Amino acid sequence: MRKLKIFEIERIDADAFRQADKIPVVLVLDNIRSAHNVGSFFRTSDAFRVAHIYLCGITAQPPSNEIRKTALGATESVEWSYHESTQDVVESLKQKGFTMAGIEQVDNPVMLEDYKNENNQPIALVFGNEVKGVQQSVLDQCDIAIEIPQYGTKHSLNVSVSGGIVIWEVFKQFRNVLS
């Protein structure tokens, strides 16, 4: 096996990305305080052709040196918008037919390995603050809560790591929509 050189890895450019088919998945970042985490969400969204990122509340926005360091240019390819109120974004997406999924530990979750999107329904994945998680008022608006099973001593994962895991699992159910 030989490691590929960067020019050997065939990737589309930002203009082609913007024109390319996307999976029917959007992210709602609810008060993510770390710009580095936000940048990681951009980079992961680029990798898996997420349709849009909604930055809400105190969530950092481009341009930002911290976002730039981890996004590596993905802020130029992935569509995004800023909104003061997460609740307003959730309500708007629900009216557009999105299933709202809070990524959170709750009393009656859908475990990630059990989540099935049988009808290819558009889904909005809501990720919350690094300390407080998804606001309860936002969870109250969600249709489901998806939980990542964990078997160690810690109670949670870094939010951008959680994003990578959940986005990949959901992407696998939608990859057939990409050309």
N, C-alpha and C positions, 0 to 999 in steps of 0.2 A: 504494500500500500504506500502511496505517495501523497503527501499533503498538497492540495491544490494551491496554486498561486492566485492572487486576487483577480487577475485578468482572466483566469480560466473558469471562474465561477460566473456563470451567466445570470445576470440580474437585469431587471428593467430599470430605467432611470425614473426620476421623480415625475416627469411629464407622462411617461407611459403608465406609471402607477396610478396617477390621477384618473386616467382614462380606462384602466383595467377594471374588470368585474371585481366586486368586493363580496365578502360573505355578509349575510344580513344580520350583522352583529354590531352593536355600538357599545361604547363604554361610557359610564357616568362616574366621574371621579368626585366623590363627596368629601370635600374638605381635606384633601391630601396635602399635608404641610410640607413634605420634602420635595423640592424641585427635582432632585435626583430620581426619586420614585416616579414622578411625572414623566421625566425623560425616558425612563425604562418602559413605561406604558406606551409611549410613542413608538419606541423601537420595536417592541413586541407587536404592536398593532400594524406596523409596516410589514413585519415578517409574515403575518397571517392575514393580511388584507382586510383588516377591520374597517368598517365603513366610516365611522366618525367617533371622535372623542369629545364628550361634553365635560368641560372643566367647570366645577361649581364651587361657590363659596370662597374659602381661602386658598383653594388649589392654585398653585403657581401656573403662570401662562408664559408662552413664548412672547417676545424674545427674553431669554434668561440664560446666562452662562452655565448655570448648573443643569438646566434642561438640555442645553446644547451638548454638554459633555457626555451625557448618557444616551441622548436620542440619536446622535451621530447623523444629523440631517433629516431624520424622520418627521420633524415638524414641517418640512417642506413637501412631504408626500401625503401624509395622513391628514384628512380634513378634521378640523376642530373648531370649537366655539366656546366662548366663556359665558357663563350665566351665574348670576348672584344666587339664585334660589334652586337648590337641588329638587325640591318638591315641585316647582313649576316645570322643570325639565321632565321629571318622571310623569307628571300628568299629561304633558304634551305628547310624550312617546307612547303612553297608553292609548291616547286618542288616535294615534297613527297605527295602532295594531301590534305594538311590540309587547311581548311578554316581559315583565319586569322581574329581574332576578337579583335579589340582594345577595352578595357573597359575604356570608356572616354565619356565626354560630348562634343558632336559635333553638327553641324548644321542640320544633318539629321540622327539621331541615330535609331537603332532598340531598342525599350524599352524592358527591360529584360523579362517582362511578355508576350511580343509578339514574343520572339525568339523561333523558332521551327526548330529543326534539323530533317527534315522529312526523309532524306536519311541515317541517322546515319553516316554522313560524319565526319571524324576526324577533331577536332577543336583545334586550339591553341588560348588560352586566353592571351592577352598581357596586363599586368598591369604596370603602370608607376610610376615615382618618386612621392614622397609624396607631393611635392610642385608644380612641373612643369607638372606632369602627363606624359602621353605617348608622346614621342617626335613626332613632326609633321611629320618628315621624316619617322618614323615608321608607323604612322597612314596612310600616303600616300600609304604604301604597303599593308595595311589591306583591306580585302574584305568587312567587315562591322565594325561598331562600336556599341557596346551594352552599353546602359545607364541604370543605376539603378534609378528608379523614387524616388524623394525625395520631401517632403512636408513641411520641416521645414525652418529655417532661414539660415542654413549653406549651403555652396555650394558643399560640398563633404563629403564623409565618409573616415575614416581611410582606407588605401589601403588593409590591411589584413582583415578588416571587409568586404570591397567590395569583396575581394577574396572569403571569406566564403559564402557570399550571391550568387555570380555568380556561383561558383563551385557547390553548392548545387542545384541550378536551372538547370544547365546543366547535373549534375549527374542524376537527376530524369528522363531525357530523354534517358539515357544510362544504367540504372541499370539492364536492362534485359540481358546485355552482361556478367554479373558476374555470376559465378557458386556458 
